[in-house]
Each structure stands twice: as C-alpha cells, then as structure tokens.
Amino acid sequence: MDTQATKQITPEQFALLGITDIAYVKPVTGEAGEQLFGIYAADGRQVGVMADRDVAFAAVRQNELEPVSVH
C-alpha cells in the first residue's frame, strides 16, 4: 500500500475501509441491563444485536463478512 496515499485519506474514506469485508462485534448493555452483543458495520453503524457472542459471530459470517471482536 502506498503510504503517501494513506496519509491523504479523509475520515469519511477511512470509515468506509472494510465496509464490504468486516463487521465488528462488541458487548453492549440491553434495556433490561443484560449483556448483549452488538454487530456494527465498518462505518460504525449498528446492524444487529444478539444475545450470544458466538451467535453474533455466526450471523456476521453468514452474511459473508469477517467478524472482528471489539472490547
């Protein structure tokens, strides 16, 4: 990758990197205080919530994306 080109990338362009390849899974707290797992697109948009981390990862893979854990 051209390092000069990456220095000129805008925040908006950076947010779109991986949008068709990656989904992030991170713990979130539900309305009743329970721990859930949010699924987020590479641009930070929440696209789903699952009760179980493994199910969240499976849902991401089922949609042909690579899951990445965020703590």
Residue pairs with C-beta under 8 A, 6 or more apart in sequence:
15 42
15 43
15 44
16 42
16 43
17 42
18 42
19 41
19 42
19 43
20 65
21 42
21 65
21 66
22 42
22 65
22 66
22 67
22 68
23 39
23 40
23 41
23 42
23 47
23 60
23 63
23 65
23 66
23 67
23 68
24 39
24 40
24 41
24 42
24 67
24 68
24 69
24 70
25 37
25 38
25 39
25 40
25 53
25 56
25 57
25 60
25 67
25 68
25 69
25 70
26 37
26 38
26 40
26 69
26 70
26 71
27 35
27 36
27 37
27 38
27 53
27 71
28 35
28 36
28 37
28 38
28 49
29 35
29 36
30 36
30 49
34 51
36 49
36 50
36 51
37 49
37 50
37 51
37 52
37 53
37 55
37 56
38 46
38 48
38 49
38 56
39 46
39 47
39 48
39 49
39 50
39 56
39 59
39 60
40 46
40 47
40 70
41 47
48 56
48 59
50 56
50 59
56 67
57 67
60 66
60 67
61 67
